[in-house]
Amino acid sequence: MQAPQKKLNIAMVCDPIGNNKSGVVVSTMRFSKLLKERGHHVIFIGAKSKEHRDHSYHDGVKAYRYRSLPVPRSGGWNLAFPTVKELKKVFQEENIEVVHIILPMSGAIAAIKAAKALGIKIVAHSHSQPENLFMDMPKLIQPLLGRLWNKYLTWIYGKSDILIYPTEMAHSLLEKLNNKNHPSAVISNGINLKEFRPMPIGNFCERFNIPENTVKLLFVGRLFPEKSIDTLIKAIPFIVKKHPDTHVMIVGGGHQRAKLENLVQSLNIGRYVTFLGLVGEEDKILAYNASDIFVLPSLAELEGMVVLEAMACGKPIIIADAPMSASRYFVDGNGFLFKTKDHEDLAHQALKLITDAELRKKLGEASLEKSKNYDIERSVDLLEKVYRNEK
């Protein structure tokens, strides 16, 4: 009879924990919740903010928060600046055995130094691309900033004992930068199939003033430049010209919202578009179920959790065929790719599904079946093996 596995004490270092609904924060919260349910002791190391000025709890997980600086136009990100001495004290008091670096920000540097001093295992997670950070910058300096960021990633990830990539594409991007002998593992962010599933939507459309007798397209994500939401908006006039009973739902927040709303008004398509803003987890699941087609025009994704969420709710997908987006690999008999930033091609691909209910049903069923390969419970199994040095 196999002996029960020892439970671990884990510190997850993620500066904006609890302040932000970006994919990396959502993934961290989901992993921590499931690890806790399996009996592990998990803490967060994060940043103080207007909403969280002191040490606190999130979903029953203790969060240690430190002095911070806000990141402009980041959607609520703060960089934490704990001292090595402060983190050594916390790691010792909490008997931490694994320090898991979720984001390679300022808090991670102190955490790595503290963990090294105490002989604690360091696991790093690849969640960052230059495209996520510098697309707002002048195009002339973007390549230089990208190279500098990649050098920084090489340095900080090189301090870890093992590096986790969410996809094979993410692995291939950084493999060129890092020592190929550096231990690594590919672990999907996964999807909780018990929560994200087909279900009745109740009065969702009524609450958000969504016209019911329409084919509904959905985008979910941060309203940031790399998401290329303007491409979706520019496609709408081409779509509604051929199929007026179409509506687009945009879920998420970010500094581009006003700019995107102005684009909608300038194109005179306000009656076809609803900005739902930031919504809670339950309403997000209902939004997926209320939609008929999920669209991700994003230029950069190391995985694309929102695509997995849409697939788990049984939706066909339309994804930008962007070189820096791993989400394009989710398209396999369950949707269509379109040419990056080409709104006319997006409209063309969308109309294939908008005008064919049977095709939507068939490809949606394919999405639902494929989503079963990304059960988050399997991802947590793999995460535990990394923590325990198991093969």
Secondary structure, 3 states (H helix, E strand, C coil): CCCCCCCCEEEEECCCCCCCCCHHHHHHHHHHHHHHHCCCEEEEEEECCCCCCCCEEECCEEEEEECEEECCCCCCCEEECCCHHHHHHHHHHCCCCEEEECCCCHHHHHHHHHHHHHCCEEEEECCCCHHHHHCCCCCCCHHHHHHHHHHHHHHHHCCCCEEEECCHHHHHHHHCCCCCCCCEEECCCCECCCCCCCCCCCCHHHHCCCCCCCEEEEEECCCCHHHCHHHHHHHHHHHHHHCCCEEEEEECCCCCHHHHHHHHHHCCCHHHEEEEECCCHHHHHHHHHHCCEEEECCCEECCCHHHHHHHHCCCCEEEECCCEEHHHHHCCCCEEEECCCCHHHHHHHHHHHHCCHHHHHHHHHHHHHHHHHHEHHHHHHHHHHHHCCCC
